Amino acid sequence: MPTPAEPVAMDPRIREHARILADAVDLAAGDNLVIKSEPVAEDLVVALYEVAGDRGAHPIHITTNRSGRAIRAYLRAAGQSDMEFETPPHEGDLVEAADCHVVIRAHDNVTEMVDVDDEVNADYESAHAPILNERLTDRWTLTQHPTPADAQLAELSTEAYQNFVYDAINKDWDAQREFQEHMVELLDPAEEVRIVSGDTTDVTMSVAGNHAINDTNKHNLPGGEVFTAPVPDSVEGEVLFDKPVYRRGKEVTGARLVFEDGEVIDYSAEKNESFLGSILDTDPGARRLGELGIGMNRDIDRFTYNMLFDEKMGDTVHMAVGRAYEANVGEGNEQNQSAQHVDMIVDMSEDSRIEVDGEIVQRNGTFRFED
């Protein structure tokens, strides 16, 4: 009998995080697991390897191609050489051979990608869209490992940010699921949703025939939203996203979109308007909405410049331009396709309401089924 190995010393919350991630992708014996992260998340990767060993799965760890020094160096060099990006078949083969995926966000430097050309970024993401779409057909989850750089972005100490992250992730998901199911019961059979906030946001969209999903501890950790897909050509009105969008090290503030027949016909931003434009110009689908999400995780009580958390805040809604998730789209309805999926947030805490088929289901951040 081999001597049992001593466990690697680490914060026990990391092992709990790893266990929840493994459960999120239903990790089982024989599964091929791909873990994508930056090196700064090594402790969580180690904990996931331990779980994989316990369950008889086969893990492989690769560096994410969405952040970090390596992808920055590659994209800057590719931009200077006018490289035409293609969908890399070897990466596609890896994703196709995998059974499940864990993607971990973690930064050494949150602004590492800030000097990569916007068009180069958009072209690269377009080329990789088939790989992303393939991954989304498997079992997958996306999470955050707390790092000092991410704490700094959130304007928190490292310890306070760790507590914030683990409080939002390592929680009673059965109770959260039950709370959110009230919203699913309202949204799933709905025909139309209207979002109104102050004088700056009044937008309607059809969700007829599409599915509302109760997001808890599966595809996003933390979860804490109910989301659906608008019918692509149904969106009408104007939205001011009054929370910043932080993406690729760039902050877009005061993003305003005007929709007609489902398409963005006008846009503006107080800061980084050209970056917003590069997102919308990626492909035709990037000018349409792929998601409407309603935040419901009350343990996320502050804005941290991290959409994985911020979109789950209980007095917000978010809308994503770009790709719709296949699971949201009902039979016979169109799935919006795009290389982009960019979430943007509307603060619903004051002078705001959500209407579902003409009935108010949330006013000023409080749901009608909430104490």
C-alpha positions as CSV (number, residue, x, y, z in Angstrom):
1,M,0.0,0.0,0.0
2,P,1.4,3.4,-0.9
3,T,1.7,5.9,1.9
4,P,-1.1,8.5,1.7
5,A,0.3,11.8,0.4
6,E,0.2,14.8,2.6
7,P,-2.2,17.5,1.3
8,V,-0.6,20.7,0.0
9,A,-0.9,23.5,2.5
10,M,-3.4,26.2,1.4
11,D,-6.4,28.1,2.5
12,P,-9.2,25.5,3.1
13,R,-11.6,27.8,1.2
14,I,-9.6,27.1,-2.0
15,R,-10.3,23.3,-1.7
16,E,-14.0,24.0,-1.1
17,H,-14.0,26.3,-4.2
18,A,-12.3,23.4,-6.2
19,R,-14.9,20.9,-5.0
20,I,-17.8,23.2,-6.0
21,L,-16.2,23.7,-9.4
22,A,-15.8,20.0,-9.9
23,D,-19.5,19.5,-9.0
24,A,-20.5,22.3,-11.4
25,V,-19.1,20.3,-14.3
26,D,-20.2,16.9,-12.9
27,L,-16.5,15.7,-12.9
28,A,-16.4,11.9,-12.9
29,A,-14.1,9.0,-13.5
30,G,-12.6,9.0,-17.0
31,D,-13.5,12.6,-17.8
32,N,-11.0,14.7,-19.8
33,L,-10.9,18.0,-17.9
34,V,-9.3,21.2,-19.4
35,I,-8.4,23.9,-16.9
36,K,-7.6,27.4,-18.2
37,S,-6.0,30.0,-16.0
38,E,-3.1,32.3,-15.4
39,P,-0.1,31.1,-13.2
40,V,-1.3,33.3,-10.3
41,A,-4.2,30.9,-9.8
42,E,-1.8,27.9,-9.2
43,D,-3.3,27.1,-5.7
44,L,-6.8,26.6,-7.2
45,V,-5.4,24.6,-10.1
46,V,-3.5,22.3,-7.6
47,A,-6.7,21.8,-5.6
48,L,-8.6,20.9,-8.8
49,Y,-5.9,18.4,-9.7
50,E,-6.4,16.8,-6.3
51,V,-10.2,16.5,-6.9
52,A,-9.5,15.1,-10.3
53,G,-7.2,12.5,-8.8
54,D,-9.8,11.6,-6.2
55,R,-12.5,11.1,-8.8
56,G,-10.3,9.4,-11.5
57,A,-10.5,12.2,-14.1
58,H,-7.7,13.3,-16.4
59,P,-6.9,17.0,-16.0
60,I,-4.7,19.2,-18.2
61,H,-3.9,22.8,-17.4
62,I,-3.2,25.5,-20.1
63,T,-2.8,29.2,-19.9
64,T,-5.8,31.2,-20.8
65,N,-5.7,33.0,-24.2
66,R,-7.8,36.0,-22.9
67,S,-5.4,37.7,-20.5
68,G,-1.8,37.9,-19.4
69,R,1.6,38.7,-20.7
70,A,1.8,35.9,-23.2
71,I,-1.4,36.7,-25.1
72,R,-0.5,40.5,-25.0
73,A,2.9,39.8,-26.6
74,Y,1.3,37.6,-29.2
75,L,-1.4,40.0,-30.2
76,R,0.9,43.0,-30.4
77,A,3.3,41.1,-32.6
78,A,0.5,39.8,-34.8
79,G,-0.9,43.3,-35.1
80,Q,2.5,44.7,-36.3
81,S,2.9,41.9,-38.9
82,D,-0.7,42.4,-40.1
83,M,-1.4,38.7,-39.4
84,E,-4.7,37.3,-40.5
85,F,-6.1,35.2,-37.7
86,E,-7.5,31.7,-38.4
87,T,-9.3,29.3,-36.2
88,P,-6.4,27.1,-34.8
89,P,-7.2,23.5,-35.4
90,H,-5.0,22.1,-32.6
91,E,-6.8,24.2,-30.1
92,G,-10.1,23.1,-31.6
93,D,-9.0,19.4,-31.3
94,L,-8.2,19.9,-27.6
95,V,-11.6,21.4,-26.9
96,E,-13.4,18.7,-29.0
97,A,-11.6,16.0,-27.1
98,A,-12.5,17.4,-23.7
99,D,-15.5,16.4,-21.7
100,C,-15.5,19.4,-19.3
101,H,-13.8,22.8,-18.8
102,V,-13.0,25.0,-15.9
103,V,-12.0,28.6,-16.8
104,I,-10.4,30.6,-14.0
105,R,-10.1,34.4,-14.1
106,A,-7.1,35.7,-12.1
107,H,-4.8,38.6,-12.9
108,D,-1.2,39.6,-12.1
109,N,-2.0,42.9,-13.8
110,V,-5.6,43.9,-14.7
111,T,-4.4,46.3,-17.3
112,E,-2.1,43.9,-19.1
113,M,-4.1,44.1,-22.3
114,V,-4.7,47.8,-22.4
115,D,-2.2,48.5,-25.2
116,V,-3.4,45.8,-27.6
117,D,-5.2,47.3,-30.6
118,D,-9.0,47.0,-30.4
119,E,-9.4,45.7,-34.0
120,V,-6.7,43.1,-33.4
121,N,-8.5,41.9,-30.3
122,A,-11.8,41.8,-32.2
123,D,-10.3,39.9,-35.2
124,Y,-8.7,37.4,-32.8
125,E,-12.0,36.8,-31.0
126,S,-13.8,36.3,-34.3
127,A,-11.3,33.6,-35.3
128,H,-11.7,31.8,-32.0
129,A,-15.5,32.0,-31.9
130,P,-15.9,28.4,-33.3
131,I,-13.7,27.1,-30.4
132,L,-15.8,29.0,-27.8
133,N,-19.0,27.7,-29.3
134,E,-17.6,24.1,-29.2
135,R,-16.7,24.6,-25.5
136,L,-20.2,25.8,-24.7
137,T,-21.6,22.5,-25.9
138,D,-19.7,20.6,-23.2
139,R,-19.9,20.9,-19.4
140,W,-18.2,24.1,-18.4
141,T,-17.9,26.7,-15.7
142,L,-16.2,30.0,-15.2
143,T,-14.9,31.4,-11.9
144,Q,-12.6,33.9,-10.2
145,H,-9.5,33.2,-8.1
146,P,-8.9,36.2,-5.8
147,T,-5.6,37.9,-6.4
148,P,-4.0,41.2,-5.1
149,A,-4.4,42.8,-8.6
150,D,-8.1,42.0,-8.7
151,A,-8.4,43.2,-5.1
152,Q,-6.8,46.5,-6.1
153,L,-9.2,46.9,-9.0
154,A,-12.1,46.4,-6.5
155,E,-10.5,49.0,-4.1
156,L,-10.3,46.4,-1.4
157,S,-7.5,44.9,0.7
158,T,-6.3,41.5,-0.4
159,E,-7.9,39.8,2.7
160,A,-11.2,41.7,2.3
161,Y,-11.4,40.7,-1.4
162,Q,-10.7,37.1,-0.6
163,N,-13.6,37.2,1.9
164,F,-15.8,38.9,-0.6
165,V,-15.1,36.2,-3.3
166,Y,-15.5,33.2,-1.0
167,D,-18.6,34.5,0.6
168,A,-20.2,34.9,-2.9
169,I,-19.0,31.4,-4.0
170,N,-18.9,29.1,-1.0
171,K,-22.5,29.4,0.0
172,D,-25.9,27.6,0.3
173,W,-26.7,27.2,-3.3
174,D,-29.9,25.2,-2.7
175,A,-31.4,28.2,-0.8
176,Q,-30.2,30.6,-3.6
177,R,-31.8,28.4,-6.2
178,E,-35.1,28.3,-4.4
179,F,-35.1,32.2,-4.1
180,Q,-34.3,32.6,-7.8
181,E,-36.9,30.1,-8.9
182,H,-39.6,32.8,-8.1
183,M,-38.2,34.9,-11.0
184,V,-37.9,31.9,-13.3
185,E,-41.6,31.3,-12.8
186,L,-42.4,34.8,-13.9
187,L,-40.0,35.1,-16.7
188,D,-40.1,31.7,-18.4
189,P,-43.7,31.9,-19.7
190,A,-43.4,35.7,-20.5
191,E,-44.0,37.3,-23.8
192,E,-42.4,40.8,-23.2
193,V,-40.1,42.5,-20.7
194,R,-39.7,46.2,-20.2
195,I,-36.8,47.8,-18.3
196,V,-37.2,51.4,-17.1
197,S,-34.7,53.3,-15.1
198,G,-35.0,57.1,-14.5
199,D,-35.2,59.2,-17.7
200,T,-32.3,57.4,-19.4
201,T,-33.5,53.8,-19.9
202,D,-36.7,52.6,-21.4
203,V,-36.3,49.4,-23.4
204,T,-38.7,46.6,-24.4
205,M,-38.0,43.2,-25.8
206,S,-39.8,40.0,-26.6
207,V,-38.7,36.8,-24.9
208,A,-41.6,34.7,-26.2
209,G,-40.8,31.1,-26.5
210,N,-37.3,31.4,-25.0
211,H,-36.2,29.8,-21.7
212,A,-35.3,31.5,-18.5
213,I,-32.4,29.8,-16.7
214,N,-31.9,29.7,-12.9
215,D,-28.1,30.3,-12.7
216,T,-26.6,29.2,-9.4
217,N,-23.5,27.0,-9.1
218,K,-23.1,25.6,-12.6
219,H,-21.8,27.8,-15.5
220,N,-20.8,30.8,-13.3
221,L,-19.2,30.7,-9.9
222,P,-20.5,32.8,-8.3
223,G,-23.9,32.4,-9.8
224,G,-26.9,34.5,-8.7
225,E,-28.9,35.5,-11.7
226,V,-31.9,34.5,-13.8
227,F,-31.3,35.1,-17.5
228,T,-33.0,34.6,-20.9
229,A,-32.4,35.6,-24.5
230,P,-34.4,38.4,-26.2
231,V,-35.8,37.6,-29.6
232,P,-33.1,39.3,-31.7
233,D,-35.2,41.7,-33.8
234,S,-37.6,42.6,-31.0
235,V,-35.5,45.1,-28.9
236,E,-36.7,48.6,-29.0
237,G,-35.7,51.7,-27.0
238,E,-32.7,53.3,-25.3
239,V,-30.5,52.0,-22.5
240,L,-27.9,53.9,-20.4
241,F,-25.6,51.4,-18.7
242,D,-24.7,53.4,-15.6
243,K,-22.2,51.0,-14.2
244,P,-18.7,50.9,-15.9
245,V,-17.8,48.1,-18.4
246,Y,-14.3,46.9,-17.7
247,R,-12.9,44.7,-20.4
248,R,-9.3,44.0,-21.7
249,G,-8.0,46.5,-19.2
250,K,-10.2,49.4,-20.6
251,E,-13.0,51.1,-18.8
252,V,-16.1,52.2,-20.7
253,T,-18.3,54.6,-18.7
254,G,-21.7,56.0,-19.6
255,A,-22.3,53.5,-22.4
256,R,-25.6,54.4,-24.2
257,L,-27.2,52.2,-26.8
258,V,-30.3,52.9,-29.0
259,F,-32.1,49.9,-30.5
260,E,-34.5,49.8,-33.4
261,D,-35.8,46.5,-34.8
262,G,-33.3,44.8,-32.5
263,E,-30.2,46.5,-33.8
264,V,-28.0,49.1,-32.2
265,I,-28.5,52.1,-34.5
266,D,-26.7,54.7,-32.3
267,Y,-24.3,54.5,-29.4
268,S,-22.1,56.8,-27.3
269,A,-19.9,56.6,-24.2
270,E,-18.4,59.1,-21.8
271,K,-15.1,57.2,-21.9
272,N,-13.6,54.8,-24.4
273,E,-16.4,55.3,-27.0
274,S,-14.1,54.0,-29.8
275,F,-13.5,50.8,-27.8
276,L,-17.3,50.3,-27.4
277,G,-17.6,50.9,-31.2
278,S,-15.0,48.2,-31.9
279,I,-17.0,45.7,-29.9
280,L,-20.2,46.5,-31.8
281,D,-18.5,46.4,-35.1
282,T,-17.0,42.9,-34.6
283,D,-19.8,41.3,-36.6
284,P,-23.5,41.8,-37.3
285,G,-24.6,39.9,-34.2
286,A,-22.6,42.2,-31.9
287,R,-25.2,44.9,-32.6
288,R,-28.0,42.8,-31.2
289,L,-28.8,41.6,-27.7
290,G,-28.0,38.0,-26.8
291,E,-28.9,38.1,-23.1
292,L,-31.1,39.8,-20.5
293,G,-30.0,38.9,-17.0
294,I,-31.5,39.8,-13.6
295,G,-29.1,39.9,-10.7
296,M,-30.2,38.2,-7.5
297,N,-27.2,37.3,-5.4
298,R,-27.5,39.5,-2.2
299,D,-24.0,38.4,-1.0
300,I,-22.6,40.5,-3.8
301,D,-23.3,43.9,-2.4
302,R,-20.7,46.2,-4.1
303,F,-19.4,47.0,-7.5
304,T,-15.9,45.5,-8.1
305,Y,-15.2,46.1,-11.8
306,N,-15.6,42.3,-12.3
307,M,-18.6,41.4,-14.4
308,L,-18.6,37.8,-13.1
309,F,-19.7,39.3,-9.8
310,D,-21.2,42.7,-10.7
311,E,-23.9,41.3,-13.0
312,K,-25.2,39.2,-10.1
313,M,-25.9,42.1,-7.7
314,G,-29.5,42.0,-6.6
315,D,-30.6,45.5,-7.6
316,T,-29.2,45.4,-11.2
317,V,-30.1,44.0,-14.6
318,H,-27.6,43.4,-17.4
319,M,-27.8,43.1,-21.1
320,A,-25.2,41.5,-23.3
321,V,-24.6,42.5,-26.9
322,G,-23.5,39.5,-29.0
323,R,-23.9,35.8,-28.7
324,A,-27.0,34.2,-27.2
325,Y,-26.7,31.0,-25.2
326,E,-28.2,28.1,-27.0
327,A,-29.9,26.8,-23.8
328,N,-32.0,30.0,-23.7
329,V,-33.3,29.8,-27.2
330,G,-36.6,28.1,-27.7
331,E,-37.4,25.7,-30.6
332,G,-38.1,27.6,-33.8
333,N,-36.6,30.9,-32.4
334,E,-33.4,32.5,-33.8
335,Q,-30.2,32.3,-31.8
336,N,-28.1,35.5,-32.1
337,Q,-24.6,34.6,-33.2
338,S,-21.5,36.6,-32.6
339,A,-17.9,36.3,-31.5
340,Q,-18.7,38.8,-28.7
341,H,-20.7,38.4,-25.5
342,V,-20.3,41.6,-23.6
343,D,-22.4,42.2,-20.5
344,M,-23.4,45.8,-19.4
345,I,-25.2,46.8,-16.2
346,V,-28.1,49.0,-15.4
347,D,-28.5,50.1,-11.7
348,M,-32.1,49.4,-10.7
349,S,-31.9,50.5,-7.1
350,E,-33.7,53.8,-7.5
351,D,-36.5,55.2,-9.8
352,S,-36.6,51.9,-11.7
353,R,-38.8,49.0,-12.5
354,I,-38.9,45.7,-14.3
355,E,-42.2,44.9,-16.0
356,V,-43.1,41.4,-17.3
357,D,-46.1,41.3,-19.6
358,G,-47.2,44.7,-18.2
359,E,-46.9,43.7,-14.5
360,I,-44.2,45.2,-12.2
361,V,-42.1,42.4,-10.8
362,Q,-39.3,44.6,-9.3
363,R,-39.4,48.2,-8.2
364,N,-36.3,50.1,-7.0
365,G,-34.3,46.9,-6.6
366,T,-36.9,44.9,-4.6
367,F,-38.7,41.9,-6.1
368,R,-42.4,41.6,-5.5
369,F,-41.8,38.1,-3.9
370,E,-39.1,39.4,-1.6
371,D,-39.6,40.4,2.1
